[in-house]
Amino acid sequence: MTIETICTSDPGFGYNIRLIEYPNGSAQIRLYDEPLTLRSENPYESDELPSGMVLEPFTGKRVREIKDFSDLEPKTDPLDLRQISLSRTKQMIATYARCVKWEWFCAFTFSPDKADRTNYKSCCKQMRTWLKNTRDRKAPNLVFLAVPELHKDMESFHFHCLLSNTGSLTFEDSGIIKDGQIIYNIPGWTLGFSTATKVRDTYKIQKYIIKYMTKECHIMSRGEHRYFVSRGLPKPKQSYYLAGKGEEMDQVKEIADQLGLEMTWVSHLDGGYTNVTYIELQPDKDNETE
């Protein structure tokens, strides 16, 4: 098997396998039907060049190819743009969720006598202030990821948060057990009701957190931050490979073996230029040690 590893600092080469190693110990492999060109060192910048896009010659940025002035007229359905924006938001939330081994999964609601819980901007400000005060007073190394959700009334907001390095922040046993887990309360949250559970599976937590970013909440939060995340989170490590035709899955299995991870699920996405296969890698829990 002939495999060439492409260095992220050496753009211009082709690859058809991208490995993303997350700080929480999991990884993802993206397998492309057609080779792509590595163009940027920024791990959060997409390397694909979609159909109808070209590289602007002065800055190297991607721009829409214009062949006629009529092309300047918007042709994309606004609903499609919203869906694209929602998908990107969920992707970023999932990425951040995989950058930390989280300890607590929390929910924070607002009491109507202490907050205007229908005012998204106001709720965001109060949530950020509480997180900042908690870090300043009780947990100097606090890391967090906070995502808003609409109540069933489709008017009021609350937040779901992932927390780690919580320092002296207090968690009290509520006396309630749900699905085999103790439900805790956080006395330090005085703006409403709070619940917290210990994270049992740090590799699946991104699936839980992104489901709260619904289409309705995404639309109502337009123009505002749609999630909050600690600064300085560790970034995923990325590696690029070029495998021969028909040898791609052999290379994928070799990568998984080298990392000591097992493939857990596979999904496929039909793209404009090339189709992508997403392969999730996680530690074998039977072999994990505390």
C-alpha positions as CSV (number, residue, x, y, z in Angstrom):
1,M,0.0,0.0,0.0
2,T,1.3,3.4,-1.0
3,I,0.3,6.1,1.5
4,E,1.5,9.7,1.4
5,T,0.9,11.9,4.5
6,I,0.2,15.5,3.6
7,C,1.6,18.1,6.1
8,T,-0.8,20.9,7.0
9,S,1.9,23.5,6.5
10,D,2.5,22.5,3.0
11,P,-0.6,23.4,1.0
12,G,-1.0,22.5,-2.7
13,F,-1.0,18.7,-2.4
14,G,-4.0,16.4,-2.8
15,Y,-5.6,14.2,-0.2
16,N,-8.6,12.0,0.0
17,I,-8.5,11.2,3.8
18,R,-8.7,13.7,6.6
19,L,-8.2,12.6,10.2
20,I,-9.4,14.9,13.0
21,E,-8.3,13.9,16.5
22,Y,-10.3,15.6,19.3
23,P,-8.9,16.4,22.7
24,N,-11.6,14.3,24.4
25,G,-9.9,11.1,23.0
26,S,-12.3,10.5,20.0
27,A,-11.5,11.1,16.3
28,Q,-13.3,11.4,13.0
29,I,-12.1,10.4,9.6
30,R,-13.5,12.0,6.5
31,L,-13.1,10.0,3.3
32,Y,-13.6,11.8,0.0
33,D,-14.6,10.1,-3.3
34,E,-12.4,12.6,-5.2
35,P,-9.1,14.1,-4.0
36,L,-9.1,17.6,-2.6
37,T,-6.4,20.2,-2.4
38,L,-5.0,21.3,0.9
39,R,-5.0,25.1,1.0
40,S,-5.0,26.4,4.5
41,E,-3.3,25.8,7.9
42,N,-6.5,26.9,9.7
43,P,-8.1,23.6,11.0
44,Y,-11.5,25.3,11.1
45,E,-11.5,26.5,7.5
46,S,-13.0,24.2,5.0
47,D,-10.6,22.7,2.5
48,E,-13.3,21.8,-0.1
49,L,-13.9,24.1,-3.1
50,P,-17.6,23.8,-3.8
51,S,-19.0,23.9,-7.3
52,G,-19.4,27.5,-8.5
53,M,-16.6,28.8,-6.3
54,V,-13.1,30.0,-7.2
55,L,-10.0,31.2,-5.4
56,E,-9.6,35.0,-5.4
57,P,-6.1,35.5,-6.7
58,F,-4.9,38.2,-4.3
59,T,-6.0,36.8,-0.9
60,G,-6.6,33.2,-1.8
61,K,-10.2,33.4,-0.3
62,R,-13.1,31.5,-1.8
63,V,-15.5,33.6,-3.7
64,R,-18.5,32.9,-5.9
65,E,-17.6,32.7,-9.6
66,I,-19.4,35.5,-11.6
67,K,-19.7,35.0,-15.3
68,D,-22.4,37.6,-16.0
69,F,-24.0,40.5,-14.2
70,S,-27.2,38.5,-13.9
71,D,-25.3,36.1,-11.6
72,L,-25.2,38.8,-9.0
73,E,-29.0,38.4,-8.4
74,P,-29.6,36.2,-5.4
75,K,-30.9,32.8,-6.4
76,T,-30.7,31.0,-3.1
77,D,-33.9,30.4,-1.2
78,P,-33.7,32.2,2.2
79,L,-35.0,29.0,3.8
80,D,-32.0,27.1,2.4
81,L,-29.6,29.8,3.8
82,R,-31.2,29.4,7.2
83,Q,-30.8,25.6,7.0
84,I,-27.1,26.0,6.0
85,S,-26.5,28.4,8.9
86,L,-28.2,26.1,11.3
87,S,-26.1,23.2,10.1
88,R,-22.9,25.2,10.5
89,T,-23.9,26.3,14.0
90,K,-24.6,22.7,15.0
91,Q,-21.2,21.6,13.5
92,M,-19.3,24.2,15.6
93,I,-21.2,23.3,18.8
94,A,-20.4,19.6,18.2
95,T,-16.7,20.4,17.5
96,Y,-16.4,22.4,20.8
97,A,-18.2,19.6,22.7
98,R,-15.5,17.2,21.6
99,C,-12.6,19.5,22.8
100,V,-13.1,18.8,26.5
101,K,-13.7,15.8,28.8
102,W,-16.8,17.3,30.4
103,E,-17.8,16.7,34.0
104,W,-21.3,18.1,34.3
105,F,-24.4,18.5,32.0
106,C,-26.6,21.3,33.3
107,A,-29.8,23.1,32.6
108,F,-30.6,26.6,33.8
109,T,-34.0,28.3,33.6
110,F,-35.1,31.8,34.4
111,S,-37.8,32.8,36.8
112,P,-40.2,35.4,35.4
113,D,-39.7,37.6,38.5
114,K,-35.9,37.7,38.0
115,A,-35.5,37.8,34.3
116,D,-37.3,38.6,31.1
117,R,-37.1,35.1,29.9
118,T,-38.7,36.0,26.5
119,N,-35.9,38.4,25.8
120,Y,-33.1,36.4,24.2
121,K,-30.5,39.1,24.4
122,S,-31.2,39.7,28.1
123,C,-31.1,36.0,29.0
124,C,-27.8,35.7,27.2
125,K,-26.3,38.6,29.2
126,Q,-27.4,37.1,32.5
127,M,-26.1,33.7,31.5
128,R,-22.7,35.1,30.5
129,T,-22.5,37.2,33.7
130,W,-23.2,34.1,35.9
131,L,-20.5,32.1,34.1
132,K,-18.0,34.9,34.4
133,N,-18.8,35.4,38.1
134,T,-18.5,31.7,38.7
135,R,-15.1,31.6,37.1
136,D,-13.9,34.7,39.0
137,R,-15.2,33.7,42.4
138,K,-15.3,29.9,42.5
139,A,-13.7,28.2,39.5
140,P,-10.7,30.0,37.9
141,N,-10.2,27.2,35.5
142,L,-13.8,26.8,34.5
143,V,-14.5,25.7,31.0
144,F,-18.0,25.8,29.6
145,L,-20.2,25.4,26.5
146,A,-23.7,26.9,26.8
147,V,-26.5,26.4,24.3
148,P,-29.9,28.1,24.4
149,E,-33.3,26.3,24.0
150,L,-36.8,27.5,23.6
151,H,-39.4,26.3,26.1
152,K,-42.5,24.5,24.8
153,D,-44.3,27.8,24.9
154,M,-42.0,28.9,22.0
155,E,-41.4,32.2,23.8
156,S,-39.2,31.6,26.8
157,F,-35.5,30.7,26.8
158,H,-33.4,28.5,29.1
159,F,-29.8,27.2,28.7
160,H,-28.1,23.8,28.6
161,C,-24.4,23.9,29.7
162,L,-21.5,21.6,29.7
163,L,-19.1,22.3,32.6
164,S,-15.6,21.1,33.7
165,N,-13.1,22.3,36.2
166,T,-15.9,23.6,38.4
167,G,-13.6,24.3,41.4
168,S,-15.7,25.1,44.5
169,L,-19.0,25.4,42.7
170,T,-21.6,23.5,44.8
171,F,-23.8,20.7,43.5
172,E,-26.5,19.5,45.9
173,D,-28.2,16.1,45.6
174,S,-31.9,16.8,44.8
175,G,-33.0,13.4,46.0
176,I,-34.3,12.6,42.5
177,I,-32.8,9.7,40.4
178,K,-33.6,9.6,36.7
179,D,-32.4,6.9,34.4
180,G,-30.1,5.7,37.1
181,Q,-28.5,9.1,37.6
182,I,-28.6,11.4,40.6
183,I,-30.1,14.8,39.7
184,Y,-28.3,17.7,41.4
185,N,-29.2,21.3,41.9
186,I,-26.8,24.3,41.8
187,P,-27.5,26.7,44.7
188,G,-25.2,29.3,43.1
189,W,-27.8,29.8,40.3
190,T,-30.3,32.2,41.8
191,L,-32.1,33.4,38.7
192,G,-34.3,30.3,38.4
193,F,-34.2,26.5,38.6
194,S,-31.2,24.4,37.8
195,T,-30.4,20.7,37.3
196,A,-27.1,19.0,36.8
197,T,-26.0,15.4,36.1
198,K,-22.6,13.9,35.9
199,V,-21.4,13.2,32.3
200,R,-21.3,9.4,31.8
201,D,-20.2,9.3,28.1
202,T,-17.9,12.1,27.1
203,Y,-17.8,10.7,23.5
204,K,-21.5,11.0,22.9
205,I,-22.1,14.3,24.7
206,Q,-22.0,16.4,21.4
207,K,-25.2,14.5,20.2
208,Y,-27.0,15.6,23.4
209,I,-26.0,19.3,23.3
210,I,-26.6,20.0,19.6
211,K,-30.2,18.8,19.7
212,Y,-31.2,21.8,21.7
213,M,-30.3,24.2,18.9
214,T,-33.6,23.9,17.0
215,K,-34.6,25.7,13.9
216,E,-37.0,28.0,15.8
217,C,-34.3,29.0,18.4
218,H,-31.8,29.6,15.6
219,I,-34.2,32.0,13.8
220,M,-35.2,33.9,17.0
221,S,-31.5,34.4,17.9
222,R,-30.7,35.9,14.6
223,G,-28.0,38.6,14.9
224,E,-26.9,37.4,18.4
225,H,-24.5,34.8,19.7
226,R,-26.1,31.4,19.4
227,Y,-23.9,29.7,21.9
228,F,-21.1,30.6,24.4
229,V,-17.8,28.8,24.8
230,S,-14.7,29.3,26.9
231,R,-11.8,30.9,25.3
232,G,-8.6,28.8,24.8
233,L,-10.2,25.4,24.4
234,P,-7.7,22.9,22.9
235,K,-8.1,22.5,19.1
236,P,-8.4,19.3,17.2
237,K,-5.3,17.9,15.5
238,Q,-5.7,17.3,11.8
239,S,-3.7,15.0,9.4
240,Y,-4.1,14.4,5.7
241,Y,-3.5,11.3,3.7
242,L,-3.6,10.3,0.0
243,A,-4.5,6.7,-0.5
244,G,-4.6,4.8,-3.8
245,K,-7.9,3.9,-5.5
246,G,-9.4,1.0,-3.7
247,E,-7.1,1.3,-0.8
248,E,-8.9,4.0,1.2
249,M,-10.7,1.7,3.7
250,D,-7.5,-0.2,4.3
251,Q,-5.8,3.1,5.3
252,V,-8.8,4.0,7.4
253,K,-8.5,0.7,9.4
254,E,-4.7,1.2,9.7
255,I,-5.3,4.7,11.2
256,A,-7.8,3.4,13.6
257,D,-5.5,0.6,14.7
258,Q,-2.6,3.1,15.2
259,L,-4.8,5.3,17.4
260,G,-6.1,2.4,19.4
261,L,-9.7,3.4,18.5
262,E,-12.6,1.5,17.0
263,M,-15.1,2.6,14.3
264,T,-18.5,3.2,15.9
265,W,-20.6,4.6,13.0
266,V,-20.4,5.7,9.4
267,S,-22.5,8.2,7.5
268,H,-22.5,9.5,4.0
269,L,-23.0,13.0,2.5
270,D,-23.5,13.7,-1.2
271,G,-21.6,16.9,-2.1
272,G,-21.5,19.1,-5.1
273,Y,-17.9,18.2,-6.0
274,T,-17.2,15.0,-4.1
275,N,-19.1,12.7,-1.8
276,V,-17.9,12.4,1.8
277,T,-18.0,9.5,4.2
278,Y,-17.8,10.3,7.9
279,I,-16.3,7.6,10.1
280,E,-16.4,8.1,13.9
281,L,-13.7,6.6,16.0
282,Q,-13.9,6.1,19.8
283,P,-11.9,4.2,22.4
284,D,-13.0,0.6,23.0
285,K,-14.8,1.0,26.3
286,D,-14.1,-2.7,27.2
287,N,-10.4,-1.8,27.3
288,E,-10.7,1.7,28.9
289,T,-9.2,2.2,32.3
290,E,-10.2,4.8,34.9
